[in-house]
Amino acid sequence: MELQTFQLKDGWGYQILIDKKVFIYQPTIPAIDSVKPFPDEVSAGKVGMLVLKRLQSKQSPGVTPDEISHLLAY
């Protein structure tokens, strides 16, 4: 499993690859009321790393608004 961050026109996103194939493509901040990209690469990486660790532990990759708030100080 691999985490990659990527730059968009107006922000950042992340993707998780399994066997070099995209498993999760996340161009926007999940679990919030609006649709917008991550403000910077660090933010995308923090959330992506949480999701990656959950997948590696065979847990659900979903994140909550509270987790987003804590990780991004959002």
Secondary structure, DSSP 8 states (H G I E B T S, - for coil): -EEEEEEETTEEEEEEEETTEEEEEE-S-TTSSS---BSSHHHHHHHHHHHHHHHHTT------HHHHHHHHT-
